Amino acid sequence: VSKKLVNSVAECADDALAGLVACNAGIRLLRGHRVALRADLDAVRGRVALLSGGGSGHEPAHAGYIGKGMLTGVVAGAVFASPAVGSVLAAIRAVTRAGAAGTLLIVKNYTGDRLNFGLALERARAEGADVRMVVVGDDSAFAAPKKAGRRGLCGTVLVHKASARAVAGALAEEGASLEEIVKVVSAATKAMGTLGLSLSPCSVPGSQPTFQLAHDEMELGLGIHGEAGVRRMKVVPADEAVETMLAHMTDPGNASRLALRPGDSVVLVVNNLGGLSYLELGIVAGAAVRALESRGVRVSRAMVGSFMTALEMAGVSLTLMLVDEELLRLIDAKTTAVAWPNLAAAPATSQREEVPAPQEDVETVQPEPSTGPGGQRARLVLEHVCSALLRMEDKLNELDRAAGDGDCGHTHARAARAIQEWMRGRPPPAAPAQLLSALADLMLEEMGGSSGVLYGLFLTAAAQALRGRSDLPAWADAVDAGIAAMQR
């Protein structure tokens, strides 16, 4: 059984929701149900309420999207399990009694969710409530049509946002109905696609991992509960992985493809499936923007982060939503939902102009005459030093493993190779001060770590004591000056 930081398997979904509510003043729990609602429920009076939800384990979805400008409330199930019909019905009743002009249910396309939300909808209608349901199926994995249709994935988050603004916009026009709002939202759900890629499985609290992947394998097109994808492949570099994902998503032979053409504008979502490092996420995001640009596609907005996860799965999904200016306005609208990013209303591009680096001031001091050991002797000494450091690489790493992070040998070997490469390009300066200054610059640029800074400090300070001098007392003063600089 996998390790999880929970109090109990049975209560983990309730505890997670309680923690979110405790830390966010804008959300309240509905007593007796795993339902979270906007704290200012009175604001729904005369408006259409938006309810969503599904199994837990996909945090921050869905409760993180409750707030002004997004969801009115959320119904949560146990981990990876559909919510109870009674809880869905209780949420509908709560917003109806708060004066909602109607209720729109936004549901991911899974059998359990459709059944439970659908049955609650029928019961609510029998009580006289005006309720409609939109089912989101944005999965672009399967080449052949599936009986159950396309799975609901991270694109659902964009639908939450578009729905909220569609409600606000539609109600501003006289005579707008819940049915007209459903048409707008349904059109948005058809203009997007999502595809996942996983490097590792996830595990429900109290259970084994949902599937197994070899250390050198990745899986394309899997679901957010660990359902099987369409292909297993060897781990490849990020650029190649992203290219594979986009090619599959837009393949004309793929029944669930997103038709993407040069000149199209999209919102791109780079979604962490839970366990991917943010370092990798940034690399994937950059690769996705470049790959879309190469297809002539404009990335009007890019969202990068954790939006709909699969517990601790190390993986990523890409969502593309085709947008026009109107849909883009819906995405840009302000919201108080805590999980929606502080998104800049500007396109993503790999061609941003770089800030020019300031040029180093040219020294007005004339080069010093060679008063110390010649360049040839300096080269000989440095070659001996570099050879010794390269020989000691493993030994230094071994010592550092006992005392630190085990990379001391690598760091010094990197410095040695940098000095060797530098000497191949030019003879070392003969003047001691210039020699040490040049070595300081090289260490700061190439060595890295705290060692590079320490040697840079030492050599910079030592060089000052050797300006115009090269006798033995000057070298002793230089070493003292270098040590003093490091101690400071």
N, C-alpha and C positions, 0 to 999 in steps of 0.2 A: 504494500500500500504506500502511495506517495506521501511525502511530508507536506503538511499544510498548517499555516498559522491560524487556527480557528479555535473556538471554545468547544464546540461540538458539531459533528457533521449535520445533525438534524436541525440545528438552529442557525447555521451559518448564513443563509439567505436573509433571515430576519435581523441578525446582528449587523450584517453589512448595510442593510437599508436603515437601521436605527442609527448607525454611525454617520451615514450621509446626512440624515435629518438633523442629528445633533450638531453638526458642523455648518448647517445651512439654514438660516432663519427664514428663507423663502419657501421651505417645504414642510409639510405636516403629514403625519401618518393618520390613516383612517382606522379608528379603533376596531379591533377584532379581525382586521384583514391585512394582508400584505399589499397595501395600497398606499401610494404617496400622492399627495395633491398639493397644488399651489396654496400657500398660506393665505393669499388674498383671493379666496374663492369667490368673493362678492364681485370681483372684476369680470367674471364670466357672464353676469346677468345681461341678457339680451344678445349674447354672442354665441357662436358655435364653440363647444368645448372639444378639445382634442385629447383623446386617451390612447395610450399605446401600452406596450409591455411584452412579456414573454418570460422565458426562463432566466434565472439569475446566472451569473458567471460571465456575462458579457459587459461588465462595468467598463466605462461609465454609463453605457446603455442599460436601462432606458431612463432611470430616475435622474441621471445627470442632465437630462434635457427638459426638465420641468422648469417653467419660468415664463415671465412675460415675453411674448414673441416666440414661444415654442409650445411645449405640451402643458395641458391643464393638469394631467395626472398620469400615473403609471400603475399597472397591475403586474406584480412580480410573482413568478413561480419559484419553486425550489430550483437548485442548480440544474440547468439544461432541461427543465421540465415546464410544461405549459401551466399557466396560472389556473386556479379553480374558477369554475363558472360563477359560483356565489360571490367571489371577490370582484370579478369583472362587473357583475350586475350591481354590486354595492357601489362601485365607482361611478357607474352610469347614473344610479339613483342620486348619488351625492351631488353631481354636477347639475342634474335635472332640477333637483330641489333648490339648488343655488340660483336657479333662474336661467340656465343655458337655453339658447334658442334652438338647440339641437346638439347632437353628439356625433363626432366622427371618430371611428375606431381605426387606428393604423396598425396593421397586423403583418408580421413577417410570414411568408408562405411556407408554413410547416403544418402538417396535418393536425397535430394537437392544438396549436394556436388557433387555426381556423375553426376547429370544432368548438373549443371552449369559448372563444370570443363570439362565434356565430350563434351558439345556443343562448348566451347571455343577451345578445342583440334581440333574438326572437322573444325572449321573456320580457325584455324591457319594452319592446314594441307592444306586447300584449297589455302592458301597464299604461300604454298611451304615450311613451317617450318617442321622440323623433330621432332615430339612430341609423347611421349608415356605416359601412365598413369598406375600407380600401386595403387590398392585399398587395404587399410589396414583394416582387420576385425579381431581383436584379442579378442573380447568378449567371455568369457567362461561361461556365465550365463545360457544359455538356453539348457535344456535337449533335447528338440525336435528341429529339423531344422526349421529355420524361412525362409519365402519366400524372405525376404530382405537380408538374410545372417547375419553374425556376425557383430555387431557394431564396429566401430573404436574407440579405447580408448587410454590409455596412452602408449601402445606398439608402437604407431605411432612415438613417440619420439625416440625410439631405431632404428626404420626404417630410420628416418632422418639421424642418425649417420652412420648406416651401409651403407646406400645408398651413402653418400658422400665419404666414403672410398672405396666403391666398384667402384665408378666412377674413383677415383684417381688410384686405382690398375689396373682396366681394361684398362684404357687409356695408362698405362705404357707398355702394351703389344701391339705389332704391330697388326693391323687389328681388334682390339676390337670394337664392335659396340654397339649402344644404346640398341639394342635388347638383346645382351648378358648381358649387365648390368641389364636390366629388369629381366632376368632369375635369376640372383644372388639375387636381391632384393626380388623378389617374393618368392623365397625359404625361405628367412629370415622371411617373414611375416607369413609363415605357421608354423614356429617353436616356436610360442609363444602364451600365453594366458593371459588375464587380468580379474580380478573380483573386483567389487566395493562393499563397505559396507558403509551405511550412517546412521548417528544418527539424522540428521535434513535435511530439504529441503533447496533449494536455491530460490531466487526470481529475475527475470529479472527486471532491473530498471524500475520503474513506474508500476509494477505489484504486484499481491499477490504471496505468496509462491507457487511453482509448485505442491506441494502435502503436505499432513499432516502426521505427525508421532506422536503417543502418547509419553509422556515423558519417558515411559519405553520400547519403541520399537526401533528396528533397522531394516533396510531393506537390503537384500542381492541381489546383481546383478543388481542394478539400473544403468541407463546410465548417461552420463556426462551432460545431459540437464534436468535431473530429470525424465526421462522415467522410467516406472515401472520396478521393479526387478522381481525376481522369488519367493521371500519368505520374509514375515515379521516375526520377531522373537523377543523375549524378550531380553533386553540388558544383555549381558553376559560379564565376564572378558575377557581381551584382548587375553590371551592365548587360551581360548575356541573359541573366535571369529575367530582368525587366523586359528585355526585347522578346523573350519567349512568351511572357505573360501577355504583352500587348498584341503580339502576332496571333495568339490563341483567341483573345477577346474579340478581335476584329476579322477573324478568318471567315471568308464568305461561305465556307463549307460547314460552319458552326451554327447550328440551329438557334443557339442562345446568344449569338454574337451581338455586339453593338456596331451598327453601321457607322463607321468613322471615315470622313472624307477630308482631303486637304481643304483648308479654309474654315473648317468647323471650329467652334469655340466650346471649351469644356471647363467644368469644375473638376479638378483632380483631388481625390482623397487618398493619401498614403497612410494606411491604417495599421497600427501595431496590433497584432493578434494577441499580445499580452506579454511575451517573454523576449521579444527582440530588443537589443540595446538601441538606445537613441543614436549612437554612433552609426550603426547599420541603417537605421531608419533615414538618417540624413543622406547617406550614400544612395539608398534606393530612391529617395525623392529627387535628388539631382539627376540620377539616371533616367527617371521617368520623364522629367521635364525635357531633357535633351532628346529622348526617343520620340516624344510627341512633336517637338519642334521639327525634327528631321522628317516627320510625316506631313508637315505643313499645318499642324493643328495648333491653335492658339490656346494656351493654358490661362484662361481668364482669371481663375482663382485656384490656389493650392492650399489644402489643409493637410498638415502633417502631425500625427500624434496618435494617441489611443482613443478611439471613438466607439468601436464595437469589438470587444476582445473575446477570446476563447480561453479563459482562465490564464494559465502560464504558457500557452503555446508559443514557441519561438517561430514567428512567421509574420507575414505581411500580406495585406490585401490592397489592391488598387481599384478604386472606383472612379469611373468617368461618367459625368452627366453632361449631355449636350445642352447648351444654354443659349438663349437669346438675351437681349438687354432686359426684358421684363423678368425672366426667371432669375437673372443675375441680381436684380434689385431685391427679389425675395430672399436670396442667399445672403445679401449684404445687410439686410435689415437688422437692427439692434435687438438683442435678447439678453435677459438676465440669467438664462440657464448656465449653470456653473461649468458644464462640460463643453460648451461651444467655444471655440477658440476666438481670441481677439484678432480677428482676421482683417488684414489690410485690404482695402477695396482697390486692389491693383493686380495686374497680371503677374504670373510667374515667368521668369525667363533665365536662361543660362548666360545671357549676353549683357548682364549688368556692367556698367562702366566701373572699372576699378579706380580707387583713389590712388593717385601717383605717390610713390614713396619719396620722402624728402631726400635730396641728394646730400651726400656727406660733404662738409665744407672742405675745400682744397686747402691743404696746409700752406701757409705762406713761408714757413721755415724751409730753408734750402736743405736738401739731403746732406746728412753728415758724411764727412770723409771717412773712409774705412780706417779706423784706428785700432780695431780689435782683431780677433782671429778672422781670417778671410772667409769668404763664402764657402770655399771648398771644405775648410775645417768644420764649419757649421753644418754643412750637409752630412759630413762623416759622423758627427756626434748625433745628429737627428736620426740618421739611418740606424745607428746602434740602438737608440732609445726605442724607435718604432719596432725593430725586430724583437727586442726584449718584451715589449708590451704584447705583441702578437703571440709570442711563445707562451706568455703567462695568462692568456685569455681564460682557459678552463679553470686554472688555479684561482684566479681572482673571482670568477663566478662562484666557485665552490666556497670560498671564504665569505662571499657576500650572501650566499644562501643561509649561512649560519647567523649572519648579522643584519641582513636587509632583504632586498627583493631579488637578489641573485643575478643582477645584470651588470655588475661592475666590470667584469672582463669584456663583455660586449661593448660597453661604453668606451673603454680605453682602446679596444681594438678599432672601433670606429674612428677615434681620434688619430690613431697611428696610420690607418689607411688614408685619412684625409691629408695628413702631413706628407705621406709618400706621393700622393697624387699632386699635391701642391708643388713639391720639389721637381716632379717630372716636367711641370710646365714652365718653371723659371728657377734660376739659382737663388738660394736664400740671400736676403740682404746681408752685406758684410758688417755694417754698423750694428753693434749689439742692441741699441735702443730700437732701431727699426726692425731688427729680427724678432725681438720679443713682442713688439706691438703687432706685427704681422701674425705671429703665432697666437696672440690673444684673440685677434679677429677670427682666425680660423677655428679656434676652440669654441668660441661663442656661437659661430655659425654652424659648425658641423658635429661637434661632440654631443651636445644635448645633455639633458639631465642636470642635476645639481653640480656634477663634476665639471661640466663645460663652463658653468658660471664661476666656480671656484678657481679653476685654472685661468680663466679669462681675467678675473680680479688680480690674481697673483702676478700674471705676466704684464698686465697693464701698469700696475704700480711699480713693478720691478723695472720696466722700461724707462720710467721717469728718472730713476736714480742713475741710469746709464747714459743720459743725454750728455754728449760731449766728453764722456769718460769711458775708460775700458780697463783701468788697472784693477788689480786684485781687490783692494779696499772698496772700489766702486761695485764690483760684483757682490761682495759681502753686504754692502749697503742695500743693493738691489734685492737680495734675498730677504733681508730684514723688512724692507718696505713691502714686499709681496706678502709676507706672513702677517704683517700688521694689518694690511688691507683685508685679508681673509678673516682675521679675528674680529675686525670691526663689523 
